[in-house]
Amino acid sequence: MAKAQRSWVIDFSILALIWGASFLFIAVAGKALPPVGVTFFRMAFGAIALFVLVKLAKQKIPMNREAWLKTLGAGLLMSAFPFTLFAYAELHIASGLAGMVNAATPVMTVLAIMIAFRDQKPTRVQLIGLAVGIVGTLVLLGVWRGFGENDPLALGALILATMFYGFGSPYIRKVVSPLGLPNQVAVFMQLTSASIATLPIYLFSGPLLTGTPDWASISSIITLGVLGTGIAYVFYYRIIDAAGSTVASSVTIVQPVVAVILGMLILHES
């Protein structure tokens, strides 16, 4: 058991670094792509990377309808909806602040468990840990000063995105994990199905580009897809399997540190 705990703690730390950096890549990619475009390419590149890994591992991809529908649900909750909301929000607010608001995800996860997934009960220790983390996040945000000049609609989009994440984690554990799929196969199916569902919206909802693509935006969306989406979700599924959805979603309490530091150093955010 101790070895298993060390394993998910390592996964947890790596995931915090990857997802903390993702807010920077979202902001840079959003200079050339509309929000739904960032979402589509993020999921598509992630799916391509995982397809390569699945084939190298000689794993089978199930073709039955039930498995694809269940992973589509995970794709919408954990990818398509929140990715679009975050990309939209970062057009109006700093990437560091987006990372900090995302720290509310564990609270949403606990609420989702209490409302819709009551078979996954958080322990007392987890609830205490979440309370401490949320208080720390509120202090980090400086909520007693309000949110300054930040767009309320953008903040609302961020909160809605955390709600999708909150329902997504216990959904994966209850619906997707019992399928018994290898983690990278499950994530491949999640991203592929969500990409297919998102493509028509991207093609027909507005401009395909909102700026001139340059090396920074292109490399950002590729990195965001391959590392920040495809590889990252493999780690996330592993944490859910080893420690539960409440612990897995708690990675969002740690990643704001990475998001804020990168936003300050690279994007010169205050």
C-alpha atoms as a printed R data frame, in Angstrom:
    type eleno elety resid chain resno       x      y       z
1   ATOM     1    CA   MET     A     1   0.000  0.000   0.000
2   ATOM     2    CA   ALA     A     2   2.872  2.370   0.833
3   ATOM     3    CA   LYS     A     3   4.378  1.759  -2.599
4   ATOM     4    CA   ALA     A     4   1.024  2.466  -4.272
5   ATOM     5    CA   GLN     A     5   0.674  5.704  -2.310
6   ATOM     6    CA   ARG     A     6   4.159  6.848  -3.325
7   ATOM     7    CA   SER     A     7   3.243  6.061  -6.920
8   ATOM     8    CA   TRP     A     8   0.156  8.267  -7.003
9   ATOM     9    CA   VAL     A     9   1.926 11.028  -5.092
10  ATOM    10    CA   ILE     A    10   4.571 11.124  -7.832
11  ATOM    11    CA   ASP     A    11   1.840 11.158 -10.495
12  ATOM    12    CA   PHE     A    12   0.074 13.911  -8.552
13  ATOM    13    CA   SER     A    13   3.212 16.085  -8.479
14  ATOM    14    CA   ILE     A    14   3.919 15.644 -12.189
15  ATOM    15    CA   LEU     A    15   0.294 16.419 -13.065
16  ATOM    16    CA   ALA     A    16   0.347 19.607 -10.953
17  ATOM    17    CA   LEU     A    17   3.344 20.866 -12.938
18  ATOM    18    CA   ILE     A    18   1.834 19.956 -16.313
19  ATOM    19    CA   TRP     A    19  -1.601 21.420 -15.670
20  ATOM    20    CA   GLY     A    20  -0.169 24.461 -13.910
21  ATOM    21    CA   ALA     A    21   1.738 25.277 -17.098
22  ATOM    22    CA   SER     A    22  -1.337 24.638 -19.271
23  ATOM    23    CA   PHE     A    23  -2.884 28.009 -18.395
24  ATOM    24    CA   LEU     A    24   0.102 29.724 -20.032
25  ATOM    25    CA   PHE     A    25  -0.284 27.653 -23.192
26  ATOM    26    CA   ILE     A    26  -4.037 28.367 -23.310
27  ATOM    27    CA   ALA     A    27  -3.385 32.121 -23.154
28  ATOM    28    CA   VAL     A    28  -0.778 32.012 -25.943
29  ATOM    29    CA   ALA     A    29  -2.823 29.690 -28.199
30  ATOM    30    CA   GLY     A    30  -5.857 31.936 -27.683
31  ATOM    31    CA   LYS     A    31  -4.090 34.751 -29.547
32  ATOM    32    CA   ALA     A    32  -4.549 32.858 -32.814
33  ATOM    33    CA   LEU     A    33  -7.550 30.589 -32.225
34  ATOM    34    CA   PRO     A    34 -11.107 31.127 -30.962
35  ATOM    35    CA   PRO     A    35 -11.953 29.338 -27.695
36  ATOM    36    CA   VAL     A    36 -13.639 26.378 -29.388
37  ATOM    37    CA   GLY     A    37 -10.654 26.156 -31.757
38  ATOM    38    CA   VAL     A    38  -8.252 25.926 -28.819
39  ATOM    39    CA   THR     A    39 -10.458 23.167 -27.422
40  ATOM    40    CA   PHE     A    40 -10.654 21.194 -30.668
41  ATOM    41    CA   PHE     A    41  -6.945 21.245 -31.464
42  ATOM    42    CA   ARG     A    42  -6.046 20.608 -27.826
43  ATOM    43    CA   MET     A    43  -8.149 17.452 -27.795
44  ATOM    44    CA   ALA     A    44  -7.150 16.388 -31.323
45  ATOM    45    CA   PHE     A    45  -3.396 16.613 -30.676
46  ATOM    46    CA   GLY     A    46  -3.900 14.816 -27.378
47  ATOM    47    CA   ALA     A    47  -5.816 12.029 -29.144
48  ATOM    48    CA   ILE     A    48  -3.111 11.682 -31.814
49  ATOM    49    CA   ALA     A    49  -0.377 11.390 -29.184
50  ATOM    50    CA   LEU     A    50  -2.318  8.754 -27.289
51  ATOM    51    CA   PHE     A    51  -3.135  6.817 -30.452
52  ATOM    52    CA   VAL     A    52   0.612  6.452 -31.038
53  ATOM    53    CA   LEU     A    53   1.139  5.262 -27.450
54  ATOM    54    CA   VAL     A    54  -1.749  2.805 -27.692
55  ATOM    55    CA   LYS     A    55  -0.381  1.315 -30.906
56  ATOM    56    CA   LEU     A    56   3.162  1.103 -29.524
57  ATOM    57    CA   ALA     A    57   1.786 -0.755 -26.501
58  ATOM    58    CA   LYS     A    58  -0.260 -2.990 -28.831
59  ATOM    59    CA   GLN     A    59  -3.417 -2.296 -26.868
60  ATOM    60    CA   LYS     A    60  -6.847 -2.862 -28.342
61  ATOM    61    CA   ILE     A    61  -9.374 -0.066 -28.825
62  ATOM    62    CA   PRO     A    62 -12.922 -1.347 -28.206
63  ATOM    63    CA   MET     A    63 -15.429 -0.648 -30.938
64  ATOM    64    CA   ASN     A    64 -18.646 -1.262 -29.007
65  ATOM    65    CA   ARG     A    65 -21.123  1.579 -28.770
66  ATOM    66    CA   GLU     A    66 -21.492  1.497 -24.986
67  ATOM    67    CA   ALA     A    67 -17.803  2.121 -24.315
68  ATOM    68    CA   TRP     A    68 -17.649  5.024 -26.758
69  ATOM    69    CA   LEU     A    69 -20.793  6.664 -25.368
70  ATOM    70    CA   LYS     A    70 -19.504  6.390 -21.802
71  ATOM    71    CA   THR     A    71 -16.120  7.867 -22.695
72  ATOM    72    CA   LEU     A    72 -17.873 10.603 -24.687
73  ATOM    73    CA   GLY     A    73 -19.578 11.628 -21.450
74  ATOM    74    CA   ALA     A    74 -16.160 11.920 -19.829
75  ATOM    75    CA   GLY     A    75 -14.891 13.850 -22.841
76  ATOM    76    CA   LEU     A    76 -17.663 16.421 -22.607
77  ATOM    77    CA   LEU     A    77 -17.412 16.867 -18.827
78  ATOM    78    CA   MET     A    78 -13.629 16.812 -18.534
79  ATOM    79    CA   SER     A    79 -12.541 18.254 -21.881
80  ATOM    80    CA   ALA     A    80 -14.909 19.878 -24.381
81  ATOM    81    CA   PHE     A    81 -16.983 22.064 -22.039
82  ATOM    82    CA   PRO     A    82 -14.343 23.183 -19.490
83  ATOM    83    CA   PHE     A    83 -11.586 23.637 -22.094
84  ATOM    84    CA   THR     A    84 -13.782 26.019 -24.084
85  ATOM    85    CA   LEU     A    85 -14.805 27.955 -20.986
86  ATOM    86    CA   PHE     A    86 -11.195 28.354 -19.838
87  ATOM    87    CA   ALA     A    87 -10.047 29.459 -23.297
88  ATOM    88    CA   TYR     A    88 -12.850 32.046 -23.393
89  ATOM    89    CA   ALA     A    89 -12.082 33.310 -19.888
90  ATOM    90    CA   GLU     A    90  -8.383 33.757 -20.600
91  ATOM    91    CA   LEU     A    91  -9.230 36.200 -23.373
92  ATOM    92    CA   HIS     A    92 -10.371 38.569 -20.629
93  ATOM    93    CA   ILE     A    93  -8.414 37.728 -17.483
94  ATOM    94    CA   ALA     A    94  -4.879 36.724 -16.514
95  ATOM    95    CA   SER     A    95  -3.803 33.095 -16.869
96  ATOM    96    CA   GLY     A    96  -2.600 33.113 -13.264
97  ATOM    97    CA   LEU     A    97  -6.038 34.085 -12.007
98  ATOM    98    CA   ALA     A    98  -7.600 31.359 -14.157
99  ATOM    99    CA   GLY     A    99  -5.304 28.872 -12.470
100 ATOM   100    CA   MET     A   100  -6.314 30.139  -9.038
101 ATOM   101    CA   VAL     A   101 -10.067 29.962  -9.719
102 ATOM   102    CA   ASN     A   102  -9.557 26.424 -11.011
103 ATOM   103    CA   ALA     A   103  -8.534 25.529  -7.452
104 ATOM   104    CA   ALA     A   104 -12.261 25.406  -6.642
105 ATOM   105    CA   THR     A   105 -12.516 22.090  -8.539
106 ATOM   106    CA   PRO     A   106 -12.170 19.863  -5.424
107 ATOM   107    CA   VAL     A   107 -15.083 21.685  -3.788
108 ATOM   108    CA   MET     A   108 -17.181 21.046  -6.895
109 ATOM   109    CA   THR     A   109 -16.079 17.405  -6.841
110 ATOM   110    CA   VAL     A   110 -17.199 16.957  -3.238
111 ATOM   111    CA   LEU     A   111 -20.528 18.626  -4.079
112 ATOM   112    CA   ALA     A   112 -20.966 16.379  -7.126
113 ATOM   113    CA   ILE     A   113 -20.263 13.302  -4.994
114 ATOM   114    CA   MET     A   114 -22.802 14.427  -2.403
115 ATOM   115    CA   ILE     A   115 -25.432 15.196  -5.060
116 ATOM   116    CA   ALA     A   116 -25.022 12.547  -7.745
117 ATOM   117    CA   PHE     A   117 -22.316 10.042  -6.769
118 ATOM   118    CA   ARG     A   118 -23.097  9.160  -3.167
119 ATOM   119    CA   ASP     A   119 -21.330  5.813  -3.395
120 ATOM   120    CA   GLN     A   120 -18.011  7.716  -3.382
121 ATOM   121    CA   LYS     A   121 -17.927  9.249   0.082
122 ATOM   122    CA   PRO     A   122 -15.061 11.635   0.930
123 ATOM   123    CA   THR     A   123 -13.275 10.835   4.196
124 ATOM   124    CA   ARG     A   124 -12.994 13.216   7.129
125 ATOM   125    CA   VAL     A   125  -9.285 13.726   6.447
126 ATOM   126    CA   GLN     A   126 -10.009 14.622   2.804
127 ATOM   127    CA   LEU     A   127 -12.702 17.110   3.834
128 ATOM   128    CA   ILE     A   128 -10.371 18.774   6.343
129 ATOM   129    CA   GLY     A   129  -7.604 18.914   3.761
130 ATOM   130    CA   LEU     A   130  -9.953 20.430   1.202
131 ATOM   131    CA   ALA     A   131 -11.125 23.045   3.694
132 ATOM   132    CA   VAL     A   132  -7.544 24.081   4.438
133 ATOM   133    CA   GLY     A   133  -6.733 24.209   0.730
134 ATOM   134    CA   ILE     A   134  -9.766 26.301  -0.110
135 ATOM   135    CA   VAL     A   135  -9.060 28.789   2.682
136 ATOM   136    CA   GLY     A   136  -5.528 29.083   1.325
137 ATOM   137    CA   THR     A   137  -6.849 29.664  -2.178
138 ATOM   138    CA   LEU     A   138  -9.194 32.405  -0.970
139 ATOM   139    CA   VAL     A   139  -6.271 34.092   0.776
140 ATOM   140    CA   LEU     A   140  -4.225 33.780  -2.420
141 ATOM   141    CA   LEU     A   141  -7.043 35.412  -4.377
142 ATOM   142    CA   GLY     A   142  -7.422 38.178  -1.806
143 ATOM   143    CA   VAL     A   143 -11.213 37.857  -1.938
144 ATOM   144    CA   TRP     A   144 -11.646 40.587   0.670
145 ATOM   145    CA   ARG     A   145 -10.553 43.020  -2.061
146 ATOM   146    CA   GLY     A   146 -13.033 41.682  -4.593
147 ATOM   147    CA   PHE     A   147 -11.871 40.805  -8.120
148 ATOM   148    CA   GLY     A   148 -10.883 44.295  -9.213
149 ATOM   149    CA   GLU     A   149 -11.435 44.990 -12.894
150 ATOM   150    CA   ASN     A   150 -11.781 41.367 -13.943
151 ATOM   151    CA   ASP     A   151 -14.704 40.541 -16.234
152 ATOM   152    CA   PRO     A   152 -17.511 38.945 -14.143
153 ATOM   153    CA   LEU     A   153 -18.639 36.922 -17.178
154 ATOM   154    CA   ALA     A   154 -15.145 35.456 -17.542
155 ATOM   155    CA   LEU     A   155 -15.061 34.574 -13.851
156 ATOM   156    CA   GLY     A   156 -18.484 32.961 -14.222
157 ATOM   157    CA   ALA     A   157 -17.145 30.884 -17.119
158 ATOM   158    CA   LEU     A   158 -14.268 29.695 -14.914
159 ATOM   159    CA   ILE     A   159 -16.601 28.694 -12.101
160 ATOM   160    CA   LEU     A   160 -18.849 26.828 -14.553
161 ATOM   161    CA   ALA     A   161 -15.774 25.031 -15.914
162 ATOM   162    CA   THR     A   162 -14.827 23.869 -12.408
163 ATOM   163    CA   MET     A   163 -18.366 22.534 -12.008
164 ATOM   164    CA   PHE     A   164 -17.908 20.374 -15.119
165 ATOM   165    CA   TYR     A   165 -14.587 19.126 -13.739
166 ATOM   166    CA   GLY     A   166 -16.274 18.468 -10.401
167 ATOM   167    CA   PHE     A   167 -18.822 16.138 -11.967
168 ATOM   168    CA   GLY     A   168 -16.316 14.671 -14.406
169 ATOM   169    CA   SER     A   169 -13.959 13.066 -11.882
170 ATOM   170    CA   PRO     A   170 -16.537 10.942 -10.010
171 ATOM   171    CA   TYR     A   171 -18.217 10.182 -13.353
172 ATOM   172    CA   ILE     A   172 -14.958  8.663 -14.604
173 ATOM   173    CA   ARG     A   173 -14.575  6.531 -11.499
174 ATOM   174    CA   LYS     A   174 -18.172  5.308 -11.550
175 ATOM   175    CA   VAL     A   175 -18.826  4.945 -15.279
176 ATOM   176    CA   VAL     A   176 -15.537  4.738 -17.199
177 ATOM   177    CA   SER     A   177 -13.199  2.932 -14.786
178 ATOM   178    CA   PRO     A   178 -15.466 -0.174 -14.544
179 ATOM   179    CA   LEU     A   179 -14.987 -0.669 -18.299
180 ATOM   180    CA   GLY     A   180 -11.556 -2.024 -17.383
181 ATOM   181    CA   LEU     A   181  -9.772 -0.189 -20.190
182 ATOM   182    CA   PRO     A   182  -6.068  0.670 -20.023
183 ATOM   183    CA   ASN     A   183  -5.794  4.315 -18.966
184 ATOM   184    CA   GLN     A   184  -4.329  5.565 -22.218
185 ATOM   185    CA   VAL     A   185  -7.014  3.743 -24.224
186 ATOM   186    CA   ALA     A   186  -9.761  5.308 -22.115
187 ATOM   187    CA   VAL     A   187  -8.254  8.792 -22.478
188 ATOM   188    CA   PHE     A   188  -7.777  8.281 -26.231
189 ATOM   189    CA   MET     A   189 -11.452  7.408 -26.568
190 ATOM   190    CA   GLN     A   190 -12.455 10.351 -24.362
191 ATOM   191    CA   LEU     A   191 -10.492 12.865 -26.435
192 ATOM   192    CA   THR     A   192 -11.369 11.357 -29.814
193 ATOM   193    CA   SER     A   193 -15.124 11.279 -29.198
194 ATOM   194    CA   ALA     A   194 -15.100 14.799 -27.748
195 ATOM   195    CA   SER     A   195 -13.022 16.058 -30.710
196 ATOM   196    CA   ILE     A   196 -15.515 14.633 -33.197
197 ATOM   197    CA   ALA     A   197 -18.402 16.218 -31.293
198 ATOM   198    CA   THR     A   198 -16.630 19.593 -31.169
199 ATOM   199    CA   LEU     A   199 -15.407 19.777 -34.780
200 ATOM   200    CA   PRO     A   200 -18.734 20.881 -36.386
201 ATOM   201    CA   ILE     A   201 -19.135 23.609 -33.776
202 ATOM   202    CA   TYR     A   202 -15.622 24.872 -34.488
203 ATOM   203    CA   LEU     A   203 -16.121 24.825 -38.265
204 ATOM   204    CA   PHE     A   204 -19.500 26.566 -38.341
205 ATOM   205    CA   SER     A   205 -19.710 28.759 -35.228
206 ATOM   206    CA   GLY     A   206 -17.414 31.574 -36.322
207 ATOM   207    CA   PRO     A   207 -13.927 32.406 -37.592
208 ATOM   208    CA   LEU     A   208 -11.435 29.551 -37.689
209 ATOM   209    CA   LEU     A   209  -8.640 31.938 -36.732
210 ATOM   210    CA   THR     A   210  -8.708 35.096 -34.624
211 ATOM   211    CA   GLY     A   211  -5.094 36.075 -35.261
212 ATOM   212    CA   THR     A   212  -2.031 35.195 -37.291
213 ATOM   213    CA   PRO     A   213  -0.527 31.882 -36.140
214 ATOM   214    CA   ASP     A   214   3.140 32.142 -35.144
215 ATOM   215    CA   TRP     A   215   5.652 29.714 -33.688
216 ATOM   216    CA   ALA     A   216   4.554 30.571 -30.133
217 ATOM   217    CA   SER     A   217   0.848 29.871 -30.685
218 ATOM   218    CA   ILE     A   218   1.487 26.766 -32.790
219 ATOM   219    CA   SER     A   219   3.954 25.245 -30.328
220 ATOM   220    CA   SER     A   220   1.626 26.165 -27.448
221 ATOM   221    CA   ILE     A   221  -1.401 24.348 -28.864
222 ATOM   222    CA   ILE     A   222   0.686 21.273 -29.768
223 ATOM   223    CA   THR     A   223   2.241 21.173 -26.286
224 ATOM   224    CA   LEU     A   224  -1.143 21.805 -24.700
225 ATOM   225    CA   GLY     A   225  -2.636 18.908 -26.646
226 ATOM   226    CA   VAL     A   226   0.125 16.306 -26.422
227 ATOM   227    CA   LEU     A   227   1.421 16.996 -22.911
228 ATOM   228    CA   GLY     A   228  -1.243 19.079 -21.168
229 ATOM   229    CA   THR     A   229  -4.162 16.964 -22.360
230 ATOM   230    CA   GLY     A   230  -3.208 13.529 -23.671
231 ATOM   231    CA   ILE     A   231  -0.352 12.600 -21.333
232 ATOM   232    CA   ALA     A   232  -1.813 14.565 -18.406
233 ATOM   233    CA   TYR     A   233  -5.108 12.678 -18.440
234 ATOM   234    CA   VAL     A   234  -3.271  9.344 -18.304
235 ATOM   235    CA   PHE     A   235  -1.749 10.506 -15.009
236 ATOM   236    CA   TYR     A   236  -5.176 11.762 -13.884
237 ATOM   237    CA   TYR     A   237  -6.890  8.427 -14.543
238 ATOM   238    CA   ARG     A   238  -4.117  6.646 -12.649
239 ATOM   239    CA   ILE     A   239  -4.627  8.895  -9.620
240 ATOM   240    CA   ILE     A   240  -8.402  8.327  -9.724
241 ATOM   241    CA   ASP     A   241  -7.856  4.556  -9.777
242 ATOM   242    CA   ALA     A   242  -5.286  4.649  -6.949
243 ATOM   243    CA   ALA     A   243  -6.627  7.338  -4.614
244 ATOM   244    CA   GLY     A   244 -10.151  8.334  -5.710
245 ATOM   245    CA   SER     A   245 -11.751 11.264  -7.502
246 ATOM   246    CA   THR     A   246 -11.570 13.635  -4.504
247 ATOM   247    CA   VAL     A   247  -7.788 13.279  -4.217
248 ATOM   248    CA   ALA     A   248  -7.334 13.475  -7.995
249 ATOM   249    CA   SER     A   249  -9.293 16.716  -8.278
250 ATOM   250    CA   SER     A   250  -7.219 18.202  -5.437
251 ATOM   251    CA   VAL     A   251  -4.339 18.646  -7.883
252 ATOM   252    CA   THR     A   252  -6.028 21.921  -8.834
253 ATOM   253    CA   ILE     A   253  -5.188 23.331  -5.395
254 ATOM   254    CA   VAL     A   254  -1.469 22.903  -6.094
255 ATOM   255    CA   GLN     A   255  -1.261 23.951  -9.738
256 ATOM   256    CA   PRO     A   256  -2.069 27.683  -9.211
257 ATOM   257    CA   VAL     A   257   1.464 28.137  -7.868
258 ATOM   258    CA   VAL     A   258   2.871 27.020 -11.221
259 ATOM   259    CA   ALA     A   259   0.285 29.030 -13.191
260 ATOM   260    CA   VAL     A   260   0.966 32.262 -11.309
261 ATOM   261    CA   ILE     A   261   4.766 31.987 -11.515
262 ATOM   262    CA   LEU     A   262   4.721 31.272 -15.278
263 ATOM   263    CA   GLY     A   263   2.181 34.038 -15.881
264 ATOM   264    CA   MET     A   264   4.438 36.519 -14.112
265 ATOM   265    CA   LEU     A   265   7.707 35.414 -15.710
266 ATOM   266    CA   ILE     A   266   6.576 34.824 -19.295
267 ATOM   267    CA   LEU     A   267   3.376 36.853 -19.814
268 ATOM   268    CA   HIS     A   268   4.372 39.621 -17.370
269 ATOM   269    CA   GLU     A   269   1.073 39.375 -15.508
270 ATOM   270    CA   SER     A   270   0.686 41.188 -12.224
